[in-house]
């Protein structure tokens, strides 16, 4: 998991982005995942200005830097990683799948340099139509690609940025959470089974002589359901009310019989 | 890693999506990652029709199903998972972080039911403004959230779909790739060091009596650089040409001295 200081040492560099919606979407994803340093190279000035209205990411876009060249945008970075939809050109660079590339970036961000300064990392994204040019790629230490399928390699820019940043902050140790509800104890199951059994007897679903086998069927059903303690209480309340009503019907019938 | 048959058993259900760009972006991400079954509930008909022009995902949108209700959209699914930006409402459901939730979904897709049919899984996404309603959530077995930061929880719909699908197809075993270039052998380093040393001697950078220590400095530099075999060949060619030119200058000087 990346620390806030590490997030701040990542520069998201958009090269020649043309669509304000994509610049805005990239900014929004950065904000969602806690990244703050955006640099924009060679974008239409208008696209960049239009993007400044993006939902929930206005602060981030206000501090985004406009650079004249890729060289300027990565000048303070010790690791420069380009993103690419593979298959479009001969690649001289080592190419990492996102899962492995993100691991290498996290390692770089955690490394301490001899003078106790830490590394900055630039992550480059190319234009919507053409991706990064060979000139852009020559500034990169290595390239990274999102594992899209061969039939449809090219991703939307805003989605590609979102996925790369998600992979950087993702926690592979995140454990499955259990229900807020405590697992029900066997005693709670038994109380529910009893009330349900009485309702089945009263309603005529089960005859008195089949009581024991019905009770066993019910118990097994409730164990399979693996409900929580709160759910058992809810169910118990429902069944008690139904049982009460069913008994009323019986009582009314008795009244009618005696009428 | 999910098999094609497993990808086809996932239904991506968009509930009350309002923006054609988001429906199109969701479809594009599905196509990028090999998912094919989209269902749309309660979307403005117009939004859905506008979306049909989305880049690279026209086929997928053409076969998307319009449903009247969430119940209809999930009717053939044995596992129904809702997505949510947490923090907006009291949640009765068990809530999983995406990393853990995707693991549970992959397990469900791989399970075989007694009759040897396999489980279908529905993944529900709510509207851009409000997410899934309580009524929508009541159809879900459990909920999943993307780990966005507390200060900016809510994601763009197209990006949220892209990240969830990426997490489903992601391969945690993906190993770092190495350069296509073979690591250079020590002999190749030595050849480069020799030519470089001669260039340094000819150019006057190093005097003859410091030759040995300069050679050691060069050798250490080349070992640190960890270049590949192809790179060494490239460098050797460059240095040989430079050395040739530097020697020409020497020869010319000799010619001039004798003139």
Interface residues (C-beta under 8 A of the other chain):
Chain A: X21 X25 X28 X29 X31 X32 X33 X34 X55 X56 X57 X94 X95 X96 X97 X98 X99 X100 X101 X103 X104 X146 X147 X148 X149 X151 X152 X153 X154 X155 X156 X158 X159 X162 X163 X166 X167 X169 X170 X171 X172 X174 X175 X176 X177 X178 X179 X180
Chain B: X21 X25 X28 X29 X31 X32 X33 X34 X55 X56 X57 X94 X95 X96 X97 X98 X99 X100 X101 X103 X104 X146 X147 X148 X149 X151 X152 X153 X154 X155 X156 X158 X159 X162 X163 X166 X167 X169 X170 X171 X172 X174 X175 X176 X177 X178 X179 X180
